[in-house]
Amino acid sequence: MKKIRMGMTGGGFGAFIGDAHRRASRICNDFELVCGVFDVDYERSKAFAAKEGIDPARCYENVDAMIEGELKLPADVRMQSVSIVVPNALHFPFAKKFLQNGFHLVCEKPMTMTVEEAEELERLVASTGLTFALTHTYTGYPMVRQMRDLVAKGVLGTIQRIDAQYYQGWINSIIHGTDSRITGVWRLDPKHAGVSSCMGDIGVHAFNLIEYTTGLEIKEILSDLSSVKDDISLDLDGTVLLRFGGKLKGVIRSSQVCGGEENGLTIAIYGSKASLKWSQEDPNYLYMLSDTEPTRIYKPAHGYNEKLAEESHTMPSGHPEGIYEALANIYKGTAKSIRGEKFNPGEFPTVHDGVRGMKFIHAVVESNKKGNVWISI
Ligand SMILES: NC(=O)c1ccc[n+]([C@@H]2O[C@H](COP(=O)([O-])OP(=O)(O)OC[C@H]3O[C@@H](n4cnc5c(N)ncnc54)[C@H](O)[C@@H]3O)[C@@H](O)[C@H]2O)c1
C-alpha cells in the first residue's frame, strides 16, 4: 500500500514532540515525511531537512510558501496530511490554512488559543470532510483503550468517582533559577501558550483521558489555581473539582512544580462493582480492583483484551509498549480515516475533543478568576 505523504510544521533540531511524531509515523508504517517548515529559523529548518533527507525544494520558508509550493505539485506527489507540532499560538492559524487548502491534519494539543477558534476549526472540518486528529497521545496506549472498552461494557457497575492526576516537576527548577533551559519555556508566556500553563499543557490531557475512557462529558468544573510565584502570570499548579450531572463527581489535580515528579499522569475510575486504575509511568498494566476478589491485572497483547486494545500492540506480550507506540496507534487510526477505511472512534481524538479541551481550559481559568465558582462546560 502507498504511504501517505506527510508534511510537518515545527519539530526541528532540539524540538520535543516533533521527533516523536516522526518516529510514530514510521512505527505505524503508513506515512512518509516529504516536506515541511521545521523551524522558525529558515537556515536551521533547511539544515534539519537535509539531515532528514527531505528534498531541499520542499523545505519551505513558511506555511504560506509550503501550501503554495505543494499545490503546484502533481496530486500524486503533493503532501496529503500535515502534522502541526509548533507552540500553541500557531496551531489555529496553521490548521485553518491547511484545511482551507484541502490537507488532512494531525494537530498537537491544546488545539487553539480560544474556544471560538476551536469551534471554527470544528466547522471547517465538518464542511471539508477532511481528517483531523488531535494528539492526546495517551489515548493510544493499549491499556487506556482497554479501560475505555471495559467501562463501556459496564463491568464497573455505576461509576461513583473519577480521579485523574497529572504531576510534573520540571518547571520548578526553571522558576527558581536553577535550570537555564530554553526549549519548552514558551509554556510560561501567554503569547505562545494561551491563558494557562499547567492546565493548558497537561491538565487538559487528564481532562481528555477522563472523557475518553468513560465516554462521559464533564458538565461543570470549579478550580483553584496557583501561579506559585508573584512574577509568574499563568497557573503552574491547580485542583479542579468535576461534576458529571447526577451524583457522579471527580477531581483533576495537576502541577508543573511537584519537584521530582516526571510525567505522573494517572487515572482511577471507581465503580459500584469494580474500579480501574492506570498510570502513564507504568503503562502496560491496567489494574482492576474489587472489594471481593483479588486485584486483576490486564496487560497488552493478550487475547483476553477487548478488540481495539488487542489491535493496539506492536510486539508480542512481554515487550513493553511505550509512548512512541501509543502515538503510532493514533497515526495508524488517522491513516485509516485518510484512506477512507473503517476505523474505531477510539483510534484517535478528534477536533471535537479539541473543542472540549479548550472549553475546559477557559472554564478552569474563569472559575479561578471569579473566586473559585462553578462553571458549565
Ligand atoms: N501530545 C503530547 O503529549 C505533547 C507533548 C509535548 C508537546 N506537545 C505540544 O506540542 C507542541 C509543541 O511543543 P514542543 O514541546 O515540541 O515545543 P518545542 O519548543 O520543543 O518545539 C517547537 C518547534 O516549533 C518550531 N517553530 C516555532 N515557530 C515556528 C514557525 N512559525 N514555523 C515553523 N516552526 C516553528 C520551533 O523552531 C521548534 O522546532 C505544543 O503545542 C505542545 O503543547 C504535546
PDBQT file of the ligand as one rigid body, heavy atoms in Angstrom, charges set to zero:
ROOT
HETATM    1  N1  LIG A 401       0.818  15.277  22.986  1.00  0.00    +0.000 N 
HETATM    2  C1  LIG A 401       1.760  15.431  23.877  1.00  0.00    +0.000 C 
HETATM    3  O1  LIG A 401       1.922  14.626  24.759  1.00  0.00    +0.000 OA
HETATM    4  C2  LIG A 401       2.663  16.643  23.778  1.00  0.00    +0.000 A 
HETATM    5  C3  LIG A 401       3.939  16.615  24.369  1.00  0.00    +0.000 A 
HETATM    6  C4  LIG A 401       4.758  17.731  24.201  1.00  0.00    +0.000 A 
HETATM    7  C5  LIG A 401       4.307  18.851  23.496  1.00  0.00    +0.000 A 
HETATM    8  N2  LIG A 401       3.056  18.852  22.977  1.00  0.00    +0.000 N 
HETATM    9  C6  LIG A 401       2.551  20.012  22.222  1.00  0.00    +0.000 C 
HETATM   10  O2  LIG A 401       3.318  20.116  21.025  1.00  0.00    +0.000 OA
HETATM   11  C7  LIG A 401       3.506  21.471  20.675  1.00  0.00    +0.000 C 
HETATM   12  C8  LIG A 401       4.999  21.731  20.524  1.00  0.00    +0.000 C 
HETATM   13  O3  LIG A 401       5.614  21.539  21.778  1.00  0.00    +0.000 OA
HETATM   14  P1  LIG A 401       7.183  21.196  21.900  1.00  0.00    +0.000 P 
HETATM   15  O4  LIG A 401       7.412  20.899  23.338  1.00  0.00    +0.000 OA
HETATM   16  O5  LIG A 401       7.586  20.191  20.887  1.00  0.00    +0.000 OA
HETATM   17  O6  LIG A 401       7.802  22.615  21.553  1.00  0.00    +0.000 OA
HETATM   18  P2  LIG A 401       9.312  22.937  21.200  1.00  0.00    +0.000 P 
HETATM   19  O7  LIG A 401       9.557  24.324  21.639  1.00  0.00    +0.000 OA
HETATM   20  O8  LIG A 401      10.212  21.847  21.683  1.00  0.00    +0.000 OA
HETATM   21  O9  LIG A 401       9.324  22.861  19.595  1.00  0.00    +0.000 OA
HETATM   22  C9  LIG A 401       8.618  23.787  18.800  1.00  0.00    +0.000 C 
HETATM   23  C10 LIG A 401       9.151  23.737  17.370  1.00  0.00    +0.000 C 
HETATM   24  O10 LIG A 401       8.336  24.606  16.576  1.00  0.00    +0.000 OA
HETATM   25  C11 LIG A 401       9.202  25.394  15.759  1.00  0.00    +0.000 C 
HETATM   26  N3  LIG A 401       8.530  26.624  15.359  1.00  0.00    +0.000 N 
HETATM   27  C12 LIG A 401       8.223  27.707  16.121  1.00  0.00    +0.000 A 
HETATM   28  N4  LIG A 401       7.624  28.653  15.354  1.00  0.00    +0.000 NA
HETATM   29  C13 LIG A 401       7.537  28.130  14.105  1.00  0.00    +0.000 A 
HETATM   30  C14 LIG A 401       7.013  28.605  12.882  1.00  0.00    +0.000 A 
HETATM   31  N5  LIG A 401       6.477  29.826  12.775  1.00  0.00    +0.000 N 
HETATM   32  N6  LIG A 401       7.068  27.786  11.787  1.00  0.00    +0.000 NA
HETATM   33  C15 LIG A 401       7.633  26.574  11.877  1.00  0.00    +0.000 A 
HETATM   34  N7  LIG A 401       8.166  26.063  13.009  1.00  0.00    +0.000 NA
HETATM   35  C16 LIG A 401       8.106  26.842  14.108  1.00  0.00    +0.000 A 
HETATM   36  C17 LIG A 401      10.427  25.630  16.644  1.00  0.00    +0.000 C 
HETATM   37  O11 LIG A 401      11.529  26.090  15.869  1.00  0.00    +0.000 OA
HETATM   38  C18 LIG A 401      10.598  24.213  17.209  1.00  0.00    +0.000 C 
HETATM   39  O12 LIG A 401      11.248  23.398  16.264  1.00  0.00    +0.000 OA
HETATM   40  C19 LIG A 401       2.846  22.291  21.778  1.00  0.00    +0.000 C 
HETATM   41  O13 LIG A 401       1.581  22.713  21.362  1.00  0.00    +0.000 OA
HETATM   42  C20 LIG A 401       2.718  21.324  22.945  1.00  0.00    +0.000 C 
HETATM   43  O14 LIG A 401       1.601  21.597  23.767  1.00  0.00    +0.000 OA
HETATM   44  C21 LIG A 401       2.252  17.775  23.110  1.00  0.00    +0.000 A 
ENDROOT
TORSDOF 0
